[in-house]
Amino acid sequence: MIKFNTLSKLLGATALVGGMFLTLPQEAFATSAGQYCVGFVSSGAPEQCFTTFGASISAATDGRVVLANATSARYVSPSELSSPSSGGGFTPLAVPPPSVVLGIIYSGSNYTGSSFVWTGTGCSATVGGNNMPGGWNDRTRSVATYSGCATTLFANTNYGSPAYLIHVNSAVSDLGSFDGTASSELFCNYYGCHL
């Protein structure tokens, strides 16, 4: 029997159930356990998902960062993201990368569960992740911000209040009463991102 993950890779959004092929909504993939995805806040490029958290961080940093012990989601320190990997004969880039990690949202408290790494060109202006990507509406339970970015999580789509504000280069291991509430998100270089 082919495993569901293998089958979904072969068939896209189709699965074999009881001998019949069924089309599944995108959320079925985004909410699967062990999904570690990367998205770009301003390019409109499609998200990419990986089977390990380390692979998502490597993709988000264009291979500059290779995390040790990162099969499943965990907190990533700012120094880990800013230091080039010393493994695999990696040569640091001479110029800044075109894309940096703005923040990571996690489906579990204490930086666990599935994750979504937001990347972009930085936070010199307010940039939006727009509404949460497929399968991430009302799932965020912990957050970390990087690269001089703060973030604001909004309970409603299109940046509708109430909101949860997170400081520049900060991490919140549990959102308390805001757990599982975020439907949209903004990044900026100041506390209290808004449009």
For each residue, the residues with C-beta under 8 A, 3 or more apart:
1:
2: 6 7 10 16
3: 6 7
4: 7 8 15
5: 8 9 32 51
6: 2 3 9 10
7: 2 3 4 10 11 15 16
8: 4 5 11 12 13 14 15 24 29
9: 5 6
10: 2 6 7
11: 7 8 14 15 16 21
12: 8
13: 8 23 24 25 26 28 29
14: 8 11 21 22 23 24
15: 4 7 8 11 21 22 24
16: 2 7 11 19 20 21 22
17: 20 21 22
18:
19: 16
20: 16 17
21: 11 14 15 16 17
22: 14 15 16 17
23: 13 14
24: 8 13 14 15 28 29
25: 13 28
26: 13 29 30 134 135
27: 30 31 134 135
28: 13 24 25 31 32 135
29: 8 13 24 26 32 35 49 134 135
30: 26 27 35 37 49 133 134 135 136
31: 27 28 35 114 135 139
32: 5 28 29 35 114
33: 113 114
34: 51 72 114
35: 29 30 31 32 49 114 115 135
36: 49 50 51 52 53 55 56 73 114 115 117
37: 30 47 48 49 50 56 114 115 116 117 133
38: 47 48 49 50 56 59 60 116 117 119
39: 45 47 48 116 117 118 119 129 133
40: 43 44 45 99 118 119 120
41: 102 118 119 120 127 128 129 130 187
42: 120 121 127 128
43: 40 120
44: 40
45: 39 40
46:
47: 37 38 39 116 133 134
48: 37 38 39 56 59
49: 29 30 35 36 37 38 56
50: 36 37 38 53 55 56 59
51: 5 34 36 55
52: 36 55 56 70 71 72
53: 36 50 56 57 67 70 71 72 73 74 115
54: 57 58 66 67 70 71
55: 36 50 51 52 58 59
56: 36 37 38 48 49 50 52 53 59 60 115 117
57: 53 54 60 61 65 67 70 76 81 101 117
58: 54 55 61 63 65 66 67
59: 38 48 50 55 56 62 63
60: 38 56 57 99 101 117 119
61: 57 58 64 65 81 97 101
62: 59 97 99
63: 58 59 66 90
64: 61 84 85 90 92 93 97
65: 57 58 61 80 81 83 84 85
66: 54 58 63 85 87 88 90
67: 53 54 57 58 70 76 80
68:
69: 74
70: 52 53 54 57 67 74
71: 52 53 54
72: 34 52 53 112
73: 36 53 106 108 111 112 113 114 115
74: 53 69 70 111 112
75: 110 111 144 171 173
76: 57 67 80 81 101 104 144 146
77: 80 81
78: 81 82 146 169
79: 82 83
80: 65 67 76 77 83
81: 57 61 65 76 77 78 101 146 147
82: 78 79
83: 65 79 80
84: 64 65 90 92 93
85: 64 65 66 88 90
86: 90
87: 66 90
88: 66 85
89:
90: 63 64 66 84 85 86 87
91:
92: 64 84
93: 64 84 96 97
94:
95:
96: 93 100
97: 61 62 64 93 100
98: 121
99: 40 60 62 119 120 121
100: 96 97 119 120 121 122 146 147
101: 57 60 61 76 81 104 117 118 119 146 147
102: 41 118 119 120 122 123 127 145 146 147 149 151 187
103: 117 118 143 144 145 146 149 151 187
104: 76 101 111 115 116 117 118 143 144 146
105: 115 116 118 136 140 142 143 182 185
106: 73 109 111 112 113 114 115 140 141 142 143
107: 112 113 114 115 136 139 140 141
108: 73 111 112 113 114 141 142
109: 106 112 141 142 173 174 175 179
110: 75 142 173 174
111: 73 74 75 104 106 108 115 142 144 171 173
112: 72 73 74 106 107 108 109 142
113: 33 73 106 107 108 141
114: 31 32 33 34 35 36 37 73 106 107 108 139
115: 35 36 37 53 56 73 104 105 106 107 111
116: 37 38 39 47 104 105 133 136
117: 36 37 38 39 56 57 60 101 103 104
118: 39 40 41 101 102 103 104 105 129 185 187
119: 38 39 40 41 60 99 100 101 102
120: 40 41 42 43 99 100 102 123 127 187
121: 42 98 99 100
122: 100 102 147 148 149
123: 102 120 126 127 147 148 149 150 187 188 189
124: 189
125: 188 189
126: 123 186 187 188 193 194 195
127: 41 42 102 120 123 186 187 188
128: 41 42 159 184 185 186 187 195
129: 39 41 118 132 133 184 185 186 187
130: 41 184
131: 137 157 158 183 184
132: 129 136 137 139 140 182 183 184 185
133: 30 37 39 47 116 129 136
134: 26 27 29 30 47
135: 26 27 28 29 30 31 35 139
136: 30 105 107 116 132 133 139 140
137: 131 132 157 182 183
138: 180 181 182 183
139: 31 107 114 132 135 136 180 182
140: 105 106 107 132 136 143 153 175 179 180 181 182
141: 106 107 108 109 113 174 175 179 180
142: 105 106 108 109 110 111 112 171 172 173 174 175
143: 103 104 105 106 140 151 153 166 171 172 175
144: 75 76 103 104 111 170 171 172
145: 102 103 149 150 151 166 167 168 169 170 171 187
146: 76 78 81 100 101 102 103 104 149 169
147: 81 100 101 102 122 123 169
148: 122 123 168 169 189
149: 102 103 122 123 145 146 168 169 187 188 189
150: 123 145 165 166 167 168 170 187 188 189 190 191 192 193
151: 102 103 143 145 166 185 186 187 188 193
152: 159 163 164 165 166 185 186 188 192 193 194
153: 140 143 163 164 166 175 178 181 182 184 185
154: 157 159 160 161 162 163 164 182 183 184 185 186
155: 160 161 162 163 164 178 181 182 183
156: 159 160 161 183 184
157: 131 137 154 160 183 184
158: 131 184
159: 128 152 154 156 163 184 186 194 195
160: 154 155 156 157 183 184
161: 154 155 156
162: 154 155 178
163: 152 153 154 155 159
164: 152 153 154 155 175 178 181 182
165: 150 152 191 192 193
166: 143 145 150 151 152 153 170 172
167: 145 150 170 191
168: 145 148 149 150 189 190 191
169: 78 145 146 147 148 149
170: 144 145 150 166 167
171: 75 111 142 143 144 145
172: 142 143 144 166 175
173: 75 109 110 111 142
174: 109 110 141 142 179
175: 109 140 141 142 143 153 164 172 178 179 181 182
176: 179
177: 181
178: 153 155 162 164 175 181 182
179: 109 140 141 174 175 176
180: 138 139 140 141
181: 138 140 153 155 164 175 177 178
182: 105 132 137 138 139 140 153 154 155 164 175 178 185
183: 131 132 137 138 154 155 156 157 160
184: 128 129 130 131 132 153 154 156 157 158 159 160
185: 105 118 128 129 132 151 152 153 154 182
186: 126 127 128 129 151 152 154 159 193 194 195
187: 41 102 103 118 120 123 126 127 128 129 145 149 150 151 193
188: 123 125 126 127 149 150 151 152 193 194
189: 123 124 125 148 149 150 168
190: 150 168 193
191: 150 165 167 168
192: 150 152 165
193: 126 150 151 152 165 186 187 188 190
194: 126 152 159 186 188
195: 126 128 159 186
